[in-house]
Amino acid sequence: MKIVIVNHNGGSPYHGPNLRTYYAAKSLVAKGHEVSIVSSTYSHKYSKLPPDANIVNPEVVDGIDYYWIKIRKYRGLISRIFSHFQFGFRMLLNRSKLPNSADVVLFSGPPPEVFLFSRRLAKHLDAPICCDVRDLWPLTQIQMKKVQLLNPYIWFLYFCESYMYWRSRRIISPLQGMFLYKKKRAFKDKVCVIPNGCNVYEPDEGQGDILLTASFPCSDLGVSKGQQVNLNGLRDRFFIVGYSGSIDRDNDTESIVEAALRTDDPDIIFAIVGDGVMKPALAQRARGARNIVFFDRVFSNQVPQVLSGMDVVYCGLKAKSIYRYGASPAKIYEYMASAKPVIWAVNAYNDPVLDSGCGVSIDPGNTDQIVNSILSLKELPAERLLEMGGLGRVHLEENYSYNMLGNQWETVFRDVVNEKQ
């Protein structure tokens, strides 16, 4: 099959997130399919910008044909919305420089307004279109701030979302409760759940040392700003509770910092790896703490090495009713691949930690439970921690490896192509 994926901010391990479409494409290429990803040259999430010398910049990445559409580097909400439309219009105006045929087109959102352009591209290619719903826009924005209901743009997003569900042959989502989002039978019949996953590396691939750069000083640990730190070296002296990922408004990093401030065990330290809008405020809150070290973000392919230097890892999302449809943060699968015990502070439709037995599930935002969980895990024998982490890795291999998920993507696309024929 020839598959074209439109993902406005579809990255790669060399450019940064989001990696869902990259790994879906890579697994399909390994099965002999021809896959192209149409993405933009700029995203605030990219760690390395793609080539942008021309309006359309072709590049082959691990057997995947990328077509980077040049857009302006946005700052602020208005210019970011403009970039969505700039991407869409430039994609259509330069469609002669994109693949000239396809068996199926996949739109991966958000933002849902880009679906309008993706469907036009699918019609041009005479191919059925499916949508991949990674996040429920505009419901997410409304739950962040109710006043958004007064924003005309929000109602335009609702229109785009409804049109997307109507016109898509399949509604694919990593949210395991996605079928609950709409009551209509026609919607439920289209829903296909394909979770996020992880590249299941061999255990020894994640064991090499990596030097992390300290973002802020921690005098009690003898760490200065900009100093290179080997977590495995600290692990010889401390029990390390780790977090790796974005430090933003959705990930509940505030609670892990508060838990660190309440933990008085001198043998426990907290390593927080990543960047985001909440990092300066959290660093200020933790200023002077003897047991918290913030590190700069690392590339996706370095995450296994980072996690190898931690004893227990934390994944928390702020409580939102939207998670009743499911939550699928990429980091939980990275944690499972590392075979580390997980503290899961998420209230969602699904609970991979409970399903696998690879850690402890607690209420989101409950600092006391976080502290108690850490102290309980620290008291367990090392063999028990290894066993607990191993359960997560086995669960990952059986349910969330990209090889397994690639089979699911292939089945969905074959069904859609056969329906057209």
C-alpha positions in Angstrom: 0.0 0.0 0.0 1.0 3.6 -0.5 0.1 5.6 2.6 0.3 9.4 3.0 0.2 10.8 6.6 -0.5 14.4 7.2 0.7 15.5 10.6 1.3 19.2 11.1 3.9 18.6 13.8 5.0 15.1 13.0 8.6 14.8 14.1 11.2 12.0 14.3 13.8 10.8 16.8 16.2 13.3 15.1 13.9 16.3 15.3 11.8 15.7 18.3 8.2 14.8 19.1 5.6 13.9 18.1 6.8 10.3 17.3 3.5 8.4 17.0 3.3 8.8 13.3 7.0 8.2 12.8 6.9 4.8 14.5 3.6 3.9 12.8 5.2 4.7 9.4 8.5 2.9 10.3 6.7 -0.3 11.2 4.6 -0.1 8.0 7.8 0.5 5.9 9.3 -2.6 7.5 6.2 -4.6 6.3 6.9 -3.5 2.7 4.6 -0.5 2.4 5.5 2.9 1.0 4.8 5.6 3.5 5.1 9.4 3.3 4.7 12.0 6.1 3.8 15.6 5.3 4.8 17.8 8.2 5.9 21.4 8.9 9.3 22.8 9.2 8.6 24.3 12.6 7.1 23.3 15.9 7.7 24.6 19.4 8.3 20.9 20.3 11.1 20.3 17.8 14.6 19.9 19.4 16.2 20.2 15.9 14.5 22.0 13.0 14.1 20.1 9.7 15.4 21.6 6.4 13.5 24.6 5.2 15.4 26.0 2.2 12.3 25.6 0.0 8.5 25.6 0.4 8.6 21.8 0.2 11.7 20.0 1.5 11.8 16.3 0.8 13.9 14.1 3.1 14.2 10.4 3.6 14.3 9.5 7.3 14.7 5.8 8.2 13.0 4.7 5.0 10.1 7.2 5.4 9.6 9.9 2.8 9.2 13.2 4.7 7.9 16.3 3.0 8.6 19.3 5.2 6.3 22.2 4.4 7.9 25.5 5.2 5.9 27.7 7.7 6.8 30.7 9.8 8.2 30.3 13.2 5.3 31.3 15.4 5.2 33.1 18.7 2.0 33.4 20.6 -1.5 31.9 19.9 -2.5 34.0 16.9 0.7 33.3 14.9 0.4 29.6 15.9 -3.1 29.4 14.5 -1.9 31.2 11.3 0.8 28.6 10.9 -1.9 25.8 10.8 -3.6 27.5 7.8 -0.3 28.4 6.2 0.7 24.8 6.4 -2.6 23.6 4.9 -2.7 26.1 2.0 0.9 25.5 1.1 0.4 21.8 1.2 -2.5 22.1 -1.4 -0.8 24.7 -3.5 2.3 22.5 -3.8 0.6 19.2 -4.1 2.5 18.5 -7.3 5.6 18.2 -5.2 4.0 15.7 -2.9 3.3 12.0 -3.7 1.1 11.7 -6.8 -0.9 8.7 -5.6 -2.0 7.0 -2.4 -4.2 4.1 -1.4 -5.1 5.8 1.9 -4.5 9.1 3.6 -4.2 9.5 7.4 -4.7 12.9 9.1 -3.1 13.0 12.5 -4.3 15.8 14.7 -4.6 18.1 16.5 -5.2 20.7 15.2 -8.5 19.6 13.6 -8.7 22.5 11.1 -5.8 20.9 9.2 -8.2 18.1 8.4 -10.0 20.4 6.0 -6.9 20.6 3.9 -6.0 17.0 4.4 -9.3 15.9 2.9 -8.8 18.0 -0.1 -5.5 16.3 -0.6 -7.1 12.9 -0.2 -9.7 13.8 -2.9 -6.9 15.0 -5.2 -5.2 11.6 -4.7 -8.6 9.8 -5.0 -7.9 8.0 -1.7 -10.1 7.4 1.4 -9.1 9.4 4.5 -8.8 8.3 8.1 -8.2 10.5 11.2 -5.9 9.8 14.1 -7.1 11.7 17.2 -4.2 12.1 19.6 -5.9 14.8 21.6 -9.5 15.9 21.9 -9.6 19.5 20.6 -11.3 21.8 21.4 -12.5 20.0 24.6 -9.0 20.1 26.0 -8.9 23.9 25.6 -12.3 24.3 27.2 -11.3 22.2 30.2 -8.2 24.3 30.7 -10.2 27.5 30.7 -14.0 27.6 30.6 -14.0 31.1 29.2 -12.9 29.6 25.9 -16.6 28.9 25.2 -16.9 32.6 24.4 -14.2 32.3 21.8 -15.6 32.0 18.1 -12.4 30.0 17.2 -13.4 27.3 19.6 -16.8 26.9 17.8 -14.9 26.7 14.5 -12.8 23.9 15.9 -16.0 22.1 16.9 -17.2 22.4 13.3 -13.9 21.0 12.1 -14.0 18.2 14.6 -17.6 17.2 13.6 -16.7 17.3 9.9 -13.6 15.2 10.5 -15.6 12.5 12.3 -18.2 12.6 9.5 -15.9 12.3 6.6 -13.3 9.9 8.0 -13.6 6.2 7.1 -12.0 5.3 10.5 -11.4 7.3 13.7 -8.2 6.0 15.1 -7.1 7.0 18.6 -4.7 6.0 21.4 -7.4 6.8 23.9 -8.9 3.5 24.9 -12.2 5.1 25.9 -12.6 7.0 22.7 -15.8 5.1 21.8 -17.5 6.9 24.7 -16.9 10.3 23.3 -20.0 10.4 21.1 -23.2 8.5 21.6 -24.0 8.0 17.9 -23.7 4.4 16.6 -22.1 5.6 13.4 -19.3 7.2 15.4 -18.7 4.2 17.6 -18.6 1.9 14.6 -15.7 3.9 13.1 -13.6 4.0 16.2 -10.4 1.9 16.3 -8.1 2.1 19.3 -4.4 1.9 18.5 -2.4 2.9 21.6 0.8 4.8 21.7 3.8 2.5 22.2 7.5 2.3 22.4 10.5 1.0 20.5 11.3 -2.1 22.6 15.1 -2.0 22.7 17.2 -4.7 24.2 17.9 -4.3 27.9 21.6 -3.7 27.4 20.9 -0.8 24.9 19.6 1.3 27.8 22.4 0.7 30.2 25.1 2.9 28.9 26.1 6.0 30.8 25.0 9.5 29.7 26.0 12.8 31.1 23.1 15.1 31.9 23.4 18.9 32.1 22.2 20.5 35.3 19.8 23.3 34.6 20.1 24.8 38.1 22.5 24.4 41.0 22.0 22.1 43.9 24.6 23.0 46.5 23.9 20.2 48.9 24.6 17.6 46.2 27.6 19.6 44.9 26.0 20.3 41.5 26.4 23.6 39.8 24.5 25.0 36.9 25.7 23.6 33.6 27.6 20.7 35.3 27.7 17.4 33.6 26.2 14.7 35.9 26.2 10.9 35.5 23.0 9.6 37.1 24.5 6.1 37.5 27.3 7.7 39.6 24.7 9.3 41.9 22.8 6.0 42.0 25.7 4.5 43.9 24.9 6.8 46.8 21.2 7.5 46.5 17.9 6.0 45.7 16.8 8.1 42.6 13.2 9.0 41.9 13.1 10.2 38.3 10.9 12.0 35.8 11.6 12.4 32.1 9.4 14.4 29.8 7.8 17.8 29.3 7.4 20.1 32.2 4.2 21.8 31.2 0.7 22.5 32.4 -0.7 19.0 31.7 2.1 16.8 33.3 1.8 17.1 37.0 5.4 17.8 37.8 4.3 20.2 40.6 3.3 17.3 42.7 6.5 15.4 42.4 8.4 18.6 43.4 6.2 19.0 46.4 6.7 15.4 47.3 10.5 15.9 47.1 10.2 18.9 49.5 8.3 16.8 52.0 10.7 13.8 51.8 13.3 14.0 54.5 15.1 10.7 53.8 18.7 11.8 53.1 19.2 8.7 50.8 16.5 9.8 48.3 17.0 12.4 45.5 14.8 13.4 42.7 16.0 13.8 39.1 13.7 15.8 36.8 14.8 15.7 33.1 13.1 17.9 30.5 12.0 21.4 29.6 8.8 23.3 29.5 6.9 26.4 30.4 6.5 25.3 34.1 10.2 24.6 34.7 11.3 28.1 35.9 8.5 28.3 38.4 9.2 24.8 39.7 12.9 25.5 40.0 12.1 28.6 42.0 9.8 26.5 44.2 12.6 24.0 44.7 15.3 26.6 45.3 17.5 25.6 48.1 16.1 22.0 48.3 18.9 19.5 49.0 17.3 16.6 47.1 16.1 17.9 43.7 18.2 18.3 40.6 16.7 19.7 37.3 18.4 18.6 34.1 18.1 19.8 30.5 16.0 17.8 28.0 17.7 15.0 26.0 17.0 13.6 22.6 14.4 10.8 22.3 17.0 8.2 21.5 18.9 9.1 24.8 15.9 8.5 27.0 16.7 4.7 27.6 20.2 5.7 29.0 18.6 8.4 31.2 16.1 6.0 32.7 18.7 3.4 33.3 20.1 5.7 36.0 16.9 5.9 38.0 15.4 3.5 40.6 11.8 4.5 40.4 10.0 6.7 37.8 7.0 9.0 38.1 4.2 9.7 35.6 1.5 12.1 36.7 -1.2 14.0 34.8 -3.4 16.7 36.4 -6.9 15.5 37.1 -9.2 16.3 34.2 -12.6 14.9 33.2 -11.3 14.5 29.7 -9.2 11.5 30.8 -12.4 9.5 31.2 -11.8 8.7 27.5 -8.3 7.5 28.3 -4.8 8.7 28.7 -1.8 7.5 26.7 1.3 9.6 27.6 4.3 8.4 25.6 6.5 8.4 28.7 4.6 5.5 30.4 5.8 3.2 27.5 9.3 4.5 27.7 9.2 3.7 31.5 8.0 0.2 30.9 10.7 -0.4 28.3 13.3 0.6 30.9 11.9 -2.1 33.2 11.6 0.4 36.1 8.9 0.5 38.7 6.4 3.2 38.0 4.4 5.6 40.2 1.2 6.2 38.1 -0.7 9.3 39.3 -3.3 9.4 36.7 -7.1 9.1 36.9 -8.1 7.8 33.5 -10.2 5.2 31.7 -7.1 3.0 31.4 -4.4 2.1 33.9 -1.4 0.3 32.3 0.4 0.1 35.6 -2.5 -1.7 37.3 -2.9 -4.0 34.3 0.7 -5.0 34.3 1.6 -4.8 38.0 4.7 -2.8 37.2 4.3 -0.2 40.0 1.9 1.8 42.2 -1.3 3.6 41.1 -2.3 6.6 43.2 -4.6 9.6 43.0 -3.4 12.5 40.8 -2.1 15.5 42.8 -2.0 13.6 46.1 1.4 14.5 47.4 1.1 12.3 50.6 0.5 9.2 48.4 3.5 10.0 46.3 5.7 10.3 49.3 4.3 7.1 50.9 4.7 5.2 47.6 8.4 6.3 47.3 9.2 5.3 50.8 7.4 2.0 50.4 9.3 1.2 47.1 12.6 2.2 48.7 12.1 -0.4 51.4 11.6 -3.3 48.9 14.5 -5.6 48.1 16.3 -4.8 44.9 15.1 -8.1 43.5 11.5 -7.1 44.0 12.0 -3.8 42.2 13.6 -5.7 39.3 10.7 -8.1 39.2 8.1 -5.2 39.3 9.9 -3.4 36.5 10.1 -6.6 34.5 6.4 -7.0 34.6 6.0 -3.7 32.8 8.4 -4.6 30.1 6.7 -7.9 29.4 3.3 -6.1 29.3 4.8 -3.6 26.9 6.3 -6.3 24.6 2.9 -8.1 24.5 0.7 -5.1 24.0 2.5 -1.9 23.0 5.6 -2.7 21.0 5.7 -1.0 17.6 5.9 -4.3 15.9 2.5 -5.3 17.4 1.0 -1.8 16.8 2.2 -1.9 13.2 0.1 -5.0 12.6 -2.9 -3.0 13.9 -2.2 0.0 11.6 -1.8 -2.3 8.6 -5.1 -4.1 9.4 -7.1 -0.8 9.6 -5.6 0.5 6.4 -6.2 -2.7 4.5 -9.8 -2.8 5.6 -10.3 0.8 4.4 -8.7 0.1 1.0 -10.8 -3.1 0.6 -14.0 -1.2 1.3 -13.1 1.3 -1.4 -12.5 -1.4 -3.9 
